[in-house]
Amino acid sequence: MQEPMPLQKNPALQRAYLLLIAALVLIGCWIAPVDAPARTQVNDGLKRALTTFAAARALGAVVSVAQGTQVDATPGGVGVSFAPGQALKPLNELIEQFAAIMLAASVSFGIQLVLLNIGAHQWMSVLVSAVVLAWIVVRWRRDRSPRWLQSALIGLLLVRFAVPLCAVANEGIYRVFMANEYQAALSGIEKSPTAVVDATQEAPTAQEGWKDRIERWLPKLPNLKATYDQILKSASDWAERIVKLIALFVLQTIVLPLAFLFLAWRLARAAIREPAARSASA
């Protein structure tokens, strides 16, 4: 089924369309740029990623201390060692991976800031304006433009507009759908180090003789086990919050930016290249 070709059949409408494209590009470059709000929103995302990274490192440090807790006793010269904290090793490994992902998310937001600065540079706006005007002049006179000019214009439009528009859309989706869940998950992660310290405060901190150590620890071994059971029980909640935060930041730094970039590319391609392709198929 052949697609409709209103622009090719009506030269006046086609020229109005070209003027509209020129007006939108020039307004976006010089009159109403979205760079400032986009930069603010990317900075907000960077702060969230760094805050989450700091919370992950704090939790990892405390869990590492709890993991290394060991009770040693040598009654009658026979060594007895208890290491209940080793049960926290899987959680500690998860927290280390979580911190690494948060660091990568922070780097991703930093890259977006660099790209925003490149796209918002004055000479980039000058270049985009010059190329779009050249494309319109060629289309106005010949009804078609060279493929290299189309490709150059699409690339420049993506450099100039794709990153800020994607940043604004990404932050909008975060505020509508993700903000509450992020705050709840982060609050639980930030409170977790305190919970770990409170649960492990019975750990030995002073040098003692073996008789004193046995007298102090043997009656408390059941309570010590219960303490670490409580940590492991809470760890399932921490793991759930960590997974939620990882999912949120993967969406914000990988999935949504790529999806918006692809959509921006499709829109730019449709606006610049489709009319020429249709005229060729006519």
C-alpha positions in Angstrom: 0.0 0.0 0.0 1.5 3.3 -1.1 1.9 6.0 1.5 0.2 9.4 1.1 2.4 12.2 -0.3 0.7 15.4 0.7 4.0 17.4 0.9 5.0 16.5 -2.6 1.7 17.2 -4.2 1.3 20.6 -2.6 4.4 22.8 -3.0 3.0 25.5 -0.8 2.4 23.0 2.0 5.8 21.6 1.6 7.4 25.0 1.8 5.3 25.8 4.9 6.6 22.5 6.4 10.2 23.5 5.7 9.7 27.0 7.3 8.2 25.2 10.3 11.2 23.0 10.7 13.5 26.0 10.4 11.5 28.0 13.0 11.5 25.1 15.5 15.3 24.5 15.1 16.2 28.2 15.4 13.9 28.7 18.4 15.3 25.6 20.1 18.9 26.9 19.5 18.6 30.5 20.3 15.3 31.6 21.9 14.0 28.8 24.1 16.8 26.3 24.7 16.1 23.4 27.2 19.8 23.2 28.2 19.4 25.0 31.6 16.5 22.8 33.0 18.1 19.7 31.5 21.4 20.5 33.3 19.6 21.0 36.6 17.8 17.7 36.3 20.9 15.8 35.4 22.6 17.3 38.4 19.7 16.1 40.5 20.2 12.6 39.2 23.9 12.8 39.8 23.3 13.8 43.4 20.9 10.9 43.9 23.4 8.5 42.5 26.2 9.8 44.7 24.0 9.8 47.8 23.0 6.2 47.1 26.7 5.3 46.5 27.7 6.9 49.8 24.9 5.0 51.6 26.0 1.7 50.0 29.7 2.3 51.1 28.6 3.1 54.6 26.5 -0.1 54.9 29.3 -2.1 53.3 31.8 -0.9 55.8 29.7 -1.8 58.8 28.6 -5.2 57.4 32.3 -5.9 56.8 33.1 -5.3 60.4 30.2 -7.4 61.5 31.3 -10.2 59.1 34.8 -10.2 60.7 33.4 -10.6 64.2 35.0 -13.6 65.8 34.9 -15.1 69.3 38.0 -17.0 70.4 38.4 -19.1 73.5 41.1 -21.6 74.5 39.9 -23.6 77.4 42.6 -26.1 78.6 44.8 -25.1 75.7 42.2 -26.3 73.1 41.2 -23.6 70.6 37.6 -22.8 70.1 36.6 -20.2 67.5 33.2 -18.8 66.6 32.7 -16.7 63.5 29.0 -16.0 63.3 29.6 -12.9 61.1 30.6 -15.1 58.2 26.9 -15.7 57.5 26.9 -12.1 56.3 29.4 -12.7 53.4 26.7 -13.0 50.7 25.1 -9.8 51.8 28.5 -8.0 51.9 29.2 -9.2 48.3 25.8 -7.9 47.2 26.5 -4.5 48.8 29.9 -4.3 47.0 28.2 -4.9 43.7 25.6 -2.4 44.5 28.2 0.3 45.3 29.9 -0.5 42.0 26.7 0.0 40.1 25.9 3.2 41.9 29.4 4.5 40.9 28.7 3.5 37.3 25.4 5.4 37.5 27.2 8.5 38.8 29.6 8.3 35.9 26.7 8.0 33.5 25.1 11.2 34.8 28.6 12.8 34.6 28.8 11.8 30.9 25.4 13.3 30.3 26.6 16.6 31.8 29.6 16.6 29.4 27.3 15.9 26.4 25.0 18.7 27.5 27.9 21.2 27.7 29.0 20.1 24.2 25.5 20.5 22.7 24.8 23.8 24.5 28.0 25.4 23.2 27.3 28.5 21.1 29.3 27.3 18.1 27.2 24.1 18.1 24.0 26.2 17.8 25.7 28.2 15.0 26.6 25.0 13.1 23.1 23.5 13.5 21.5 26.8 12.3 23.8 27.0 9.3 23.2 23.4 8.3 19.4 23.5 8.7 19.3 26.7 6.6 21.4 25.1 3.9 19.2 22.0 3.9 16.1 24.2 3.6 17.5 26.2 0.7 18.4 23.0 -1.2 15.0 21.5 -0.5 13.3 24.7 -1.5 15.1 24.8 -4.9 15.4 21.2 -5.8 12.7 19.4 -3.8 15.4 17.0 -2.5 18.7 17.3 -0.7 21.9 15.2 -0.9 22.0 12.2 1.4 25.2 13.5 3.1 23.4 16.8 4.0 20.5 14.8 5.4 22.8 12.6 7.5 24.8 15.6 8.7 21.7 17.5 9.8 20.2 14.5 11.6 23.5 14.0 13.5 23.7 17.6 14.5 20.1 17.7 15.6 20.8 14.7 17.9 23.9 16.3 19.3 22.1 19.6 19.9 18.7 18.5 21.1 18.6 14.7 21.9 20.5 14.8 25.3 18.6 17.7 26.9 15.2 16.5 25.7 16.0 13.0 26.9 17.2 14.3 30.3 14.0 16.3 30.7 11.8 13.3 29.8 13.8 11.0 31.9 13.5 13.2 35.0 9.8 13.6 34.4 9.3 9.9 34.4 11.3 9.5 37.5 9.3 12.2 39.4 6.0 10.7 38.4 6.7 7.0 38.7 9.9 6.4 40.7 10.5 9.2 43.2 8.4 7.7 46.1 9.9 4.2 45.7 13.4 5.6 45.5 13.0 7.6 48.7 11.5 4.6 50.6 14.3 2.3 49.4 17.1 4.8 50.1 15.7 5.5 53.6 15.9 1.8 54.5 19.5 1.6 53.2 20.6 4.7 55.1 19.1 3.3 58.4 20.7 -0.1 57.9 24.2 0.7 59.2 22.6 1.8 62.5 20.7 -1.4 62.7 23.8 -3.5 62.1 25.8 -1.7 64.8 23.0 -2.1 67.3 22.7 -5.8 66.5 26.4 -6.4 66.8 27.2 -4.2 69.8 27.9 -7.4 71.9 31.1 -8.1 69.8 34.3 -8.4 72.0 36.4 -5.2 72.0 38.9 -5.8 74.9 41.7 -8.2 75.6 40.6 -10.8 78.2 42.0 -13.9 79.8 40.5 -17.2 78.6 38.7 -17.8 81.9 37.1 -14.4 81.8 36.2 -14.7 78.2 34.5 -18.1 78.7 32.6 -16.8 81.7 31.4 -13.9 79.6 30.7 -15.5 76.3 29.4 -19.0 77.0 26.2 -17.8 78.6 25.7 -15.4 75.7 26.3 -17.7 72.8 22.6 -18.4 72.3 21.8 -14.7 72.4 24.8 -14.0 70.0 23.3 -16.5 67.5 19.9 -14.9 67.8 21.5 -11.5 67.1 23.0 -12.7 63.8 19.8 -14.4 63.0 18.1 -11.1 63.4 20.7 -9.5 61.0 20.1 -12.2 58.4 16.4 -11.7 58.7 16.8 -8.0 58.1 19.2 -8.7 55.3 16.3 -9.9 53.1 14.7 -6.5 53.4 18.1 -4.8 52.6 18.6 -7.0 49.6 15.1 -6.1 48.3 15.8 -2.4 48.7 19.1 -2.8 47.0 17.6 -4.6 44.0 14.9 -1.9 43.7 17.5 0.9 43.7 19.6 -1.0 41.1 16.6 -1.4 38.9 15.7 2.3 39.2 19.2 3.5 38.3 19.5 1.1 35.4 16.3 2.4 34.0 17.4 6.0 34.4 21.0 5.6 33.1 20.7 2.9 30.5 17.2 1.8 29.4 15.3 5.2 29.3 18.2 7.2 27.7 18.7 4.6 25.0 14.9 4.5 24.4 14.6 8.3 24.2 17.7 8.5 22.0 16.2 6.0 19.6 12.9 7.8 19.5 14.7 11.1 18.9 16.7 9.6 16.0 13.4 8.2 14.5 11.7 11.6 14.8 14.7 13.4 13.3 14.9 10.9 10.5 11.2 11.2 9.7 11.4 15.0 9.7 14.4 15.2 7.5 14.6 12.1 5.3 11.1 10.7 4.8 9.8 13.4 2.4 12.8 12.8 0.1 12.2 9.0 0.3 8.6 9.4 -0.6 9.2 11.6 -3.6 11.6 9.0 -4.9 9.0 6.2 -4.5 6.4 8.3 -6.3 
